[in-house]
Amino acid sequence: MKDSLRIGIFYGTSSGNTRQVAGLIAAGLGKQAKLVDVEFAKVSDIEMFDMLIFGTSTWGMGDVQYDWGKYLILTKKVNLSEKTIAFFGLGDQRNYPECYQDGMGILYEHFKDKARIIGYWPSESYRFTQSKAVIGNMFVGLAIDQDNEALLTAERIKQWCALLRNEMNSEQTI
Ligand SMILES: Cc1cc2nc3c(=O)[nH]c(=O)nc-3n(C[C@H](O)[C@H](O)[C@H](O)COP(=O)(O)O)c2cc1C
């Protein structure tokens, strides 16, 4: 990954978990990664970065986090054709197995045709029945479960950051 690459980690959080994970991802990617809280983000903030990492938790029964709901409306028409995007999500697979990580799936649906997408993540090691964030046997981004599997978070982030670095260094996506 080039040192000059500007990475923006945009996160939406309601009780702080996604902010915490965004911070860990930033630490994993180095000082070129900047954190942006979607609650206060403007559409023009997106333009400052080459690579965008979008993170959301899931609320209700399969809803995207509240601040993202508003930001998705704002970013409907934004031109992202020169950008690379990766996603991460926070969810609770034990209590919400039928809509696990749906918020991340909603972000993906919104942005998937607008930019190059990287950072798909295997879903085998998770237990859930349904998710809008799954295509085949892959999540559309990194799935984190701080409610049930917080002990796995650090290693998952480490592996995912390595994956992003690899994919940024090649043109290859799945
Ligand atoms: C009322 C409520 C509804 C939730 N709904 C879902 C859901 O539909 N799917 C899911 O995967 N997780 C769901 N969760 C779990 C949260 O996404 C999870 O706790 C997450 O870590 C919260 O992150 P945040 O503090 O960044 O908002 C829900 C949690 C609560 C308290």
The ligand as a Tripos MOL2 file, in Angstrom:
@<TRIPOS>MOLECULE
LIG
   31    33     1     0     0
SMALL
NO_CHARGES

@<TRIPOS>ATOM
      1 C1        -31.8070   -3.0750   20.2440 C.3       1 LIG1
      2 C2        -30.6930   -3.7390   19.4840 C.ar      1 LIG1
      3 C3        -30.9180   -4.2020   18.1970 C.ar      1 LIG1
      4 C4        -29.8960   -4.8470   17.4810 C.ar      1 LIG1
      5 N1        -30.1670   -5.3710   16.2380 N.ar      1 LIG1
      6 C5        -29.2070   -6.1030   15.6030 C.ar      1 LIG1
      7 C6        -29.4960   -6.7390   14.3450 C.ar      1 LIG1
      8 O1        -30.5860   -6.6520   13.7840 O.2       1 LIG1
      9 N2        -28.4930   -7.4670   13.7600 N.ar      1 LIG1
     10 C7        -27.2510   -7.5980   14.3350 C.ar      1 LIG1
     11 O2        -26.3930   -8.2710   13.7590 O.2       1 LIG1
     12 N3        -26.9500   -6.9870   15.5220 N.ar      1 LIG1
     13 C8        -27.8980   -6.2550   16.1670 C.ar      1 LIG1
     14 N4        -27.6150   -5.6390   17.3610 N.ar      1 LIG1
     15 C9        -26.2550   -5.7460   17.9220 C.3       1 LIG1
     16 C10       -25.4120   -4.4810   17.6880 C.3       1 LIG1
     17 O3        -25.1930   -4.2510   16.3180 O.3       1 LIG1
     18 C11       -24.0620   -4.6520   18.3960 C.3       1 LIG1
     19 O4        -24.2700   -4.6450   19.7860 O.3       1 LIG1
     20 C12       -23.0160   -3.6250   18.0180 C.3       1 LIG1
     21 O5        -21.7820   -3.9870   18.5980 O.3       1 LIG1
     22 C13       -23.3690   -2.2010   18.4500 C.3       1 LIG1
     23 O6        -22.3980   -1.3430   17.9310 O.3       1 LIG1
     24 P1        -22.4010    0.2520   18.1670 P.3       1 LIG1
     25 O7        -22.2020    0.4760   19.6350 O.co2     1 LIG1
     26 O8        -21.2350    0.7410   17.3870 O.co2     1 LIG1
     27 O9        -23.6750    0.8070   17.6280 O.co2     1 LIG1
     28 C14       -28.6090   -4.9910   18.0720 C.ar      1 LIG1
     29 C15       -28.3930   -4.5020   19.3750 C.ar      1 LIG1
     30 C16       -29.4140   -3.9010   20.0730 C.ar      1 LIG1
     31 C17       -29.1380   -3.4210   21.4860 C.3       1 LIG1
@<TRIPOS>BOND
     1     1     2 1
     2     2     3 ar
     3     2    30 ar
     4     3     4 ar
     5     4     5 ar
     6     4    28 ar
     7     5     6 ar
     8     6     7 ar
     9     6    13 1
    10     7     8 2
    11     7     9 ar
    12     9    10 ar
    13    10    11 2
    14    10    12 ar
    15    12    13 ar
    16    13    14 ar
    17    14    15 1
    18    14    28 ar
    19    15    16 1
    20    16    17 1
    21    16    18 1
    22    18    19 1
    23    18    20 1
    24    20    21 1
    25    20    22 1
    26    22    23 1
    27    23    24 1
    28    24    25 2
    29    24    26 1
    30    24    27 1
    31    28    29 ar
    32    29    30 ar
    33    30    31 1
@<TRIPOS>SUBSTRUCTURE
     1 LIG1         1 GROUP 0 **** ****
